[in-house]
Amino acid sequence: MRIGTIINVNDFPNAKNPAYQLEIDFGQLGIKKSSAQITSLYSKEDLIGKQIMAVVNFPKKQIATFMSECLVMGVYGNNNDVILLNPERKVENGSKIG
């Protein structure tokens, strides 16, 4: 698991459930793409520049027409809305979770 910063967010109209396509900067690990069903709690504007936690060593997974390269981590809140996990303070992109 590593910390990355979301640098780009797009709608994902081909997803079964409402989702975004994310581009996340993981520093030395590069930029990885992921889809996330987080549209109910987060606007695209809120996500740009946000640091998040993700699993980066899973194999790529095709979701509709999109290849997801990492798994963004979150917890289920009320109504099964996903709340993203993020560091309390800004850290270097690519930092390992300890």
PyMOL commands that set and color helices and strands:
alter all, ss='L'
color gray80, all
select helices_A, chain A and resi 27-29+44-47+78-80
alter helices_A, ss='H'
color red, helices_A
select strands_A, chain A and resi 2-11+20-25+31-36+51-55+61-63+66-68+71-72+74-76+82-84
alter strands_A, ss='S'
color yellow, strands_A
deselect
rebuild
show_as cartoon
